[in-house]
Amino acid sequence: MYIKVKVKAGANKEVVDKINDNHYNISIKEKAERNMANERVCQIIAGILGVNVGKVRIINGHHSPSKLISVMTLD
């Protein structure tokens, strides 16, 4: 499963807006430094979908606010 995410790093509070099943806007407190924001995005997506964090990885957009995330599921 692929999910598109638009991330705002360094926000005052964490907010997750679901646009549709495969598109989210996420605001996170972590700054876009030392991969902290990317790790937090993976944790949030894993929590939303109820999968292990190890099954979530960023395919495209490591240095960009727009990211493509792959989630391995047993569908």
C-alpha positions in Angstrom: 0.0 0.0 0.0 1.3 3.5 -0.9 0.4 6.6 1.1 1.1 10.2 0.1 1.9 12.5 3.1 2.5 16.2 3.3 4.5 17.1 6.4 4.9 20.3 8.3 7.9 19.9 10.7 8.5 22.1 13.7 4.8 22.7 14.5 3.5 23.7 17.9 1.3 20.6 18.2 0.9 17.3 16.3 -2.1 17.3 14.0 -3.1 14.5 11.5 -5.6 15.5 8.7 -6.9 12.6 6.7 -7.6 13.8 3.1 -8.7 10.3 1.9 -7.6 6.7 2.5 -4.2 7.3 0.8 -3.4 10.9 1.5 -2.6 12.7 4.8 -1.5 16.1 6.0 0.6 15.8 9.1 2.0 18.5 11.4 4.7 17.3 13.8 6.8 18.9 16.6 10.1 17.4 15.5 12.4 19.5 13.4 13.5 18.4 10.0 17.0 17.5 11.3 18.9 14.2 11.7 16.0 12.2 10.2 13.9 12.9 13.4 10.9 14.2 11.4 10.9 11.2 9.0 11.0 8.7 11.9 8.1 10.4 13.6 6.0 10.4 10.4 6.6 6.6 10.1 5.6 6.2 13.7 2.4 8.1 13.2 1.4 6.3 10.0 2.1 2.9 11.7 -0.1 3.9 14.6 -2.9 5.0 12.3 -2.8 1.8 10.3 -2.1 -0.5 13.2 1.1 -2.0 11.9 4.6 -2.3 13.2 6.9 0.7 12.5 9.3 -1.7 10.7 6.7 -2.2 8.0 6.5 1.5 7.1 9.2 3.1 5.0 9.6 6.3 3.0 10.0 5.6 -0.7 10.4 9.1 -2.0 10.7 12.6 -0.5 13.3 12.1 2.3 14.3 15.8 2.1 10.9 17.1 1.0 7.7 17.9 2.8 5.8 15.7 0.2 6.5 12.1 0.8 5.5 8.7 -0.6 5.3 6.0 2.0 5.1 2.3 1.5 3.3 0.1 4.1 3.7 -3.6 3.9 0.5 -5.3 4.8 -0.8 -8.9 4.6 -3.7 -7.9 2.2 
